[in-house]
Amino acid sequence: MQNPVYVAISGQISLARRMEVIARNMANINTPGFRAEALKFDTLVSLVAENNSAKVNFATAGKSYITTDRGSVIETSNTLDIAARGDSYFSLQTPVGQIYTRDGRMQMTENGVLVSVLGYPLLDAGGAPLQLDPQNGAPKISSDGNIYQKNIQVGAIGLFQFQPGTKLRYGPNSSVIPDREPVPVLDDPLNGVMQGFVESSNINGVVEMTRLIEVSRAFEQVEAMLRQQEEMSGKTMETFGSTR
């Protein structure tokens, strides 16, 4: 008799998790380089019910993962704005270690170090901070990531790709942190750098709003089912109570 209630509660837990993910995505829809979060749900069969010749499926709370789809690229004409072509990521040095991001909004410090909007140094393919000459003006960055000042190469922006099966978690500066060591991208025509551009988040606002409506309606349906189940239980108790 209680199986529908347990199934409904498991559904509510899953819906609440989906709502949290949608809220986080919508909060970062205008954050450059942000990667959207998604959920994968599985079905769990109750062993107790199965042992009693019944099959009751519960919804799991869901496993989250970070999507790696590309966001749209916007031209800014700022020489210190860069966008990554292909599936590669820039790397930054932070207090939590080396992180990877598609947010290419850079700044040059008084000492000539290229840093992110949060002040984290941009790294080359070997993991070293990029050092420029602040007296030689704005740099020119070629499509392969090489940096020039007064027609002299002074460094090269590091590009990195994740290994197949890599799991990601969020880090600072719209970044992700992989559970496996990324591979430096070298001499790959499909991957490179675009100077004067910034990549937006890969969140689709229309899709997220559609999901929000679907989750809200599902919540209402589950609540209606729980109310109906409660009414049925109440009537059952009244019926059996009156026969005593």
Salt bridges, closest charged atoms under 4 A:
GLU37 OE1 - ARG24 NE 2.96
ASP87 OD1 - ARG70 NH2 3.13
ASP103 OD2 - ARG105 NH2 2.82
GLU199 OE2 - ARG35 NH2 2.95
GLU199 OE1 - ARG102 NE 2.72
GLU208 OE2 - ARG211 NH1 3.13
